[in-house]
Amino acid sequence: MSTKTTRAVLSRATLSSLPDAVERPNYALDDVDIGIVHFGPGAFHRAHQAVYLDALLATDPRWSICGVSLHSAGVRDALATQDGLYTLALLDEQPSLRVIGSLREILCAPQQQAQVLTRLAQPQIKLVTLTITEKGYCLAGDGLDMAHPDIVHDVASPQTPRSAIGYLVAGLRERHRQGTAPFTVLSCDNLADNGGRLRGAVLAFAERIDSALAQWIEREVAFPRSMVDSITPATDDALRERVCSQLGVADAWPIQREAYTQWVVEDRFCNARPALESVGVTLSDDIAGYDRAKLRLLNGPHSTLAYVGSLMGIGTVAEAMRDEALAGFVERLMRQDMAPTLKAPQGFDAQAYTSAILARFRNPAIAHKLSQIAWDGSQKLPVRLMGTIADALDAGADIARLCLPVAAWMHFVRRQAQAGERLVDPLEARLGELGRAASGQAEADVPAFLALDSVFAPWSGDARIRQSITEAYAALGDGSPQATREAIRIV
């Protein structure tokens, strides 16, 4: 006889049995209506937008979510026996658990195409949101890739779409036919001008199949820009075990994220919109300003920690922030060098934002590896650091401290290449050649790196930038932990 017992699962039936410390939906699950379709109900959406909307449902029941997976049935199948409920583990010095109930329906598009199209056409759907990664938009440069296999298929067969763009146009086409008001389309992926690029892709596709529809979309449909931020580590068995132990019931797919979260949305909707501002969303007409602030005050310091910290033999962001010399260097860099270059959105407090980011970096519950942040440096440096350096120069500011992380990247490439370690970067082959040929002497190495036009043009033509990076490279000496520590102390 088997002695194995089956643990109960998280569901409506087991909600009341959860420990008092576990936060749960404070609204009746049967009383909410689906007003949003979301493409891409993966970990980030379930840790981010779905959590904001879960809070909103307590005061406005019109905004629960139908999640649509474009490829895998994994999320749908995992949460099917859980009535769509799942656990959010907030990773902080005092961790906490919260059960989220806003995802009231999950569909797998390849298997439930008709249901997805029916949902999109329903008048109560006022908003369609997306987290499908840049790849999911089928873009080539800034426009729609008409040669993409899914786009080729969808143009030929618009009633049976495969791509997110195809589904959006099919839903809008049916609403246009019925005389129903269009939904707002809100990209929540971190790509520059996300709303503008999505609008261009949808219009290009619609023009191919129905020019009258394209004109209607151009005239009537809103595509707000947005910015999102929160570190969301992948779900693993350790998280499942921890959540199960604390809940007393099993959760097939819990998710985790840091306590900090940010969502900025352009206040431009063509239909009714949820009162997002009531649950902590920032509504702004300057999404580009918030993107700039994130790039310069979050991503720039992240890359600084990655390259300087790696040279010092440090493994994670939290460990780096426990090193007083490195933490002090990064804070000076942010407050004295980066923040003054911002053209901040109205009401934005750069120093308060800096303090919040430094607190995030110190979070001991997040093991964010410097080796991972160091990936794709050739793509990241231009937008994370070089633009800031140029703006600081234009303002007549000293750029010595800003140039040190750029020089640290060069030393990092040299060290990795000469140790035979892989460089995860689109320019891996070229960087490997440069790194192996580097002598460690600034006068020879820096010009070779600055000749990478895809990384450093047009800034490499500025003698002040060349000189400052050369001096920083020399100050880092042989790139050893001791030499690096000395370099960051004196700038």
N, C-alpha and C positions, 0 to 999 in steps of 0.2 A: 504494500500500500504506500502510495506517495505521501510524503509529509510536506511537500511544497505548497505554500500558500500564495494566493494571488492578491497583491495589494490593490486596494481601491484606487481609482483614478480621479484626478481633478475633474469636476463636473458640477452642474447645478445642484445635483443631489448631495455632493460632498462639501459644498461651500460652507455650510453651517458648522461643519466639523473642524474647520481649520483653526489653528491657534489664534488667540485674540490679537497677537502682534502682527499678523498678516493682514495687510490692507486688502479690501475686496470691493467690487463695484457697489456704489451706494445709490443704485437705481435698480428698478425691476427690469430684468433682462427682457421680459415679454412686452414691456411698454415702449421699447425704442423702435424707431423706424430706420430703414436704410436710406441714407441720403447721399452717400459717397461711394463711388467705385474706386478702388485703388489697385493699380497694376504693380505687381511686385511685392507681395506681402512677406518679404524675407525678414531677417533679424532686425535690420535697421528700422524698417517701417514699424514693426511690432514693438520696438523699444522706444520709438520716437513719436511719430505722428499719431499712432493709435493710442498712445498714452495721453497725449493732450486731449484727444477726442473722448477718451474714457472719462476724463475729468469733466468735460463739457456736458456729457450725457446726463449728469446729475441735475442740470438746470434746463437743458434743451434736448429732448429725446429724438429729435429729427435727424441726428447726424451719426448714426452707427454706420459701419463700413461693410461693403461687399469686397473682399479681397480676391483678386484674379491673378493666378499664376500663369504665365505665358508658356511655361515649359513643363516643370515638374509638378506632380501631384503630392509631393512630400508633405508640405504644410497642411494641405487639406486633409490628407489621410491621418496625419499625426494628431490633429485637433478634432477629428470627427467624433470620437467617443468622449471628448471633453467639452462638448457643446460650444466649441470655439474659444473656450477659456484657456489662458496660459499664464505662466508666472513671469514677472519681471523681477530680476534680482538686481538691486541697486548696490554698486560696489563703492563703498566709502569706508571711512574709519569705523563707522557704525553701520554695517550692512543691513538691508531691510528687504522684505519681499512684498510684492503687490500683485494681486490677480487682476488681469485686464479682461474686460468683457466687451469692448467696442467692436471687435471683429465678429459680426453676427453671421456672416456667410462667407465661405471660401469656395471658389470655383477654379477648376483647372481648364484653361481655355481649349487645349487640344481635345479634351474629352467632353467638354460642356459648352461648345461654341454657341449654340442656340440660346442657352441660358444667359451667357455673357451679353450677347447682343440684345436680348430682351431687357436685361437690367439697364443697359446704357440708354435704351429708348424710353424708359419710364420717366414720367414728368417729375416724380419726387427725387430723382437723381439730379442734384444741383451742382455737384462738384466731382470731378475726376482727378485723382492725384496719381503720381508715378514715382517709384524708386526702382528703376530698371537698369541702372548703371549706364554710362555713356554708350556702351556697345548696343544697348537695347533701342537706342533712337535711330540706328541705321544711318548714321551721318557719314559724310565724306567731306572733311573740312568743316565749313559752316553750313553746308546744305545737305539735303537728303541724298543718299546714295541710291540712285535709280538702278544701279547694277546689282544691288544687294539681292540675294536670292529670295528673301522674304518679301521685299518690296516688288520685285518682278512678279512674284506669285500674286500678291495682293492687288496690283494694278490690273492684272489679267482676270482675277476673280475677287472683286471687292466685296462680294457677299459672304465670302468664306475666308476672312483674314487670318494671318498668322502673326503679323507684327503688331506692336503697340500702336504704331501710326495707323495701320490698317484698321484696327479696332476703333480708334478714336474717330476716324473719318466715317466708318460704317455706322457708328452710333449717332454722330451728328447728321449724317445723311438721312437716317430714318426720322430723326426729330424734325429735320427740315421738311420732309415729306408729310409728316403728320401736322405740321404747324405748331410744334411744341418748342418752347423756349430752349435755347442751347444750354449745356452745362459749361461751367468754367473749367479750364484745363490747367492744372497746377503741377509743374515739375518740381520734385523735391530732391533731385540728384545734384551733386556738387559739380556742376560744369558751368563755365562762365556764360552769362546771359542765357540761363536755361530756358526761361519762358520765351525769349525772343527766338532762340534756335528751334525750339519745339514748334512754335507758331509757323516759322518758315518751312519746316518739314511737313507739317500738316497741310499747309496751303499748296506746297509743291505737289504733294500726293493728290489732293482734291482736284487740282487743276487738270491732272492727267485723266481723271475719270468723269468729271462733271464741272464745267466752268461756272455754271450758275451756283452750284454748291460752294465752290471756292470763293465766289464773291460774297455769298451769305456768311461764310465763316470769317472772311476778312472783315466784314462789316459788324458782325454780331458777337463773335466769340472772344472771350478774354483769356489770355495766357499769362498770368502774373509770374514775375520772377520770384525766386525764393533763395534762402540760404539756410542750411541746416548744420548742426554740429553736436556731436556727442560720440565719445569713444564706445564702440559696441563690440567687445571681443566675441569670438565665435562660441557657440554652445558646444560643450564637450561632456563626456561621461561624468567628469568630476562635478560639473554644475548640476547635472541631472540628479546625481546621488545626494548632493548637498540640499537641493531643493526638496527632494523626496523626503529626506530625513527631517527637514524643518516643517514641511507641510503635514506629514503623516499620510499623504497620498501621492501617487505617481503623476508626473507631468511629462508627457512624451517629448515636448519641445519647449522647455523654458528658455528664456533669453536673459542676457545680462548687459548692463552698461554702467558707465560712471554716473554719479549723481547729477553732474552738470549736464544741462541740455539747453540748446538754443534753436529757435525757429523764427526766422524773419521772413515775412511775406509782403509782397507788393500789394497794396490795397486797391486792387483793380479786378473786380468780379463782374460778370455779366448776368448773374442770377443771384438768388438769395445766397448769403454766405453764413457760415457758423461764426459765432462771436468769439473768434480765436483769441482776441486780446484779453478776454475774461479769464483765460486759463494760461496766460504767460507768454503767448506769441506776440512778437513785436511786429506791428504793421508799419511799413515805411515805404516811401517812394524812392529811396536811395539804397537799393539792394547792392549796387556796385560798391557803395561806400562800406557796407558791412562785409562784403567779400574781400575788399582791400584790407580791412582791419584784421580779418581772420588770416589772410595770407601773410601779412607783415608781423602781427603780434602773436599768432599761434604757430603757423606753419614755418615762418622764418626761424623762430627760436627752437622749434622741433628739429629742424635741419642742423642748427648750430649744435644742439645737444648731441645729435647723431654723429657728426664728424669730430667735434672736439672730444666728446665723451668716449667715442670709440678709440681715438688715439690714446686716451688715458686709461684704457682697459676696462671701462664701465659698461655694464650690460643693458640696463633699462633706464627709462626716464626717471622713475622714482629714485633709483640708486644715484643717478647723476645729480638730482636735487638734494641728496643727502651729503654731497661733496660741497663743502662751504665755498671753496674757491670757484668751482664751476657754476654753482647756483648764483653766487654773487656776480660773476661775469655776465651770465644770461640776464639777470635782472637789470644790471646797468645798461646792457645792450637794448633791452626792451624799453625801459623808461627814458633813457637819455638819448638814444639814437634812433629807435624805430618809431616810437609814439609821436615825436615831433614831425615826422614826415607825412603823417596821415592827413588827408582831407576828410575829416570825420563827418558822419551823418549828423543831422541836427539831433541834439540831445544825447549824443554818444559820449561817454566818459572813458577816454583811452586809459587813464591811470587805474580806474576801477576795473576795467576789462583786463588790464595787465595783472592786477592782483588776483582776479578770478582764475586766470590762466596759470599763474604760478602755483596757486592752490591745487589746480587740477594736476599739474606736473608732479606735485609732491604726493599725490594720492597713493598710499601703499597698497591699495587693493587692485590697482591696475598695473599689470606687468607688460608695459609697452616696450618692446625690444628696440634698442637703438639700431641694431643691424637691419631691422625691417624698415625703419624710417629712413635709413641711408639709401635704400633702393632708389633708382631712377634719378640720381642727383643731377644729371645733365638736363633733365626736363624741369626739375624743381628749382634749381638755383636762379634761373632768370626771373621767375615770378616771385620767389620767396625772398631773395636777397639783393639781386642786382638792381632792380628798380628802386629799392629803398636807398641803395648806395648812390645812385644817380640823383635822386631827389634831395638827399642830404648834401651832396656837392652843390646842387643848384641853390640851396639855402645857405651856402657858405659854412657848413658844419664840418667838423673833423670826421673822417671816415675810417680811421685806423681800426677801431673796434669792429665795425661792420665788415671790414675786409678779412678779418681773422678767420671766421668760419668758411669763407671761400677758399682761403689758403689751406685750411684744415681739410677741406674736401680733396684738394690736390694731393696732399700728403696721404690721405686715406686711400685714394686711387693708387698712388705709388706703392704704398705698403701692401695693399691687397694683391696687386699685380705681381710684385716681386716675391710674395709668399705663395704664389700659385693659387690664390683664392679667387672664386668666381665673383665678378662684379655684375650685380643685377641692374642692368641699365640698357636702354635701347642702343647706346653707343658702346656697348661692351667691348667689341673687337678693337675699335679705335682707342678707347681708354686703356685697354690692356697693353697695346703697343706703347702708348705714352708712358704708362706707369713703369713698364719694364725698362724703358730707355732712360727714365729719369735718374739723375745723379744725386739728387738731394740738395743741389746747389740752386739757389733761387734764380740767379742770373740766367741759367740755362733752362730750368724746368718751367718757370712761370710763362715765358713767351711761348713755349710749345703748347701749354694748356690754353693760353689766351687766343691761340690761333684757331680754336674750335668755334667757328663763327655761329653755329647753331646754339651755342651756350652763351657766348660772350659778346657777339656783335649786337649793337654798335658800341658797347661800352669799352671794348678792348682798345678802341682808338683814342681814348682819353688818357693822356700821360699821367694824370693824377691818380687815376684808378690803377693803372699798370704799376706805378711806383708804390702805392699803398699795399697792393696785393703782394708785390715782391718783398716789401719790408715785413709783412706779416708771415710770409712763407719762410723767410730767413729767421724770424723770431721763434718760429716753431722748431728750429734746429733740425734734428733728425726725426722729429715726429714721435719721439718716445714719450711715455707718461710724464717723466720728470721735466723734459723740455717744454711740453705742452702746458703743464701746470705753471711753469715759470712765465710762459708767454701770456697766459690769461691774467696773471697777477699784475702785469705792468701796463695793461691797456685799459 
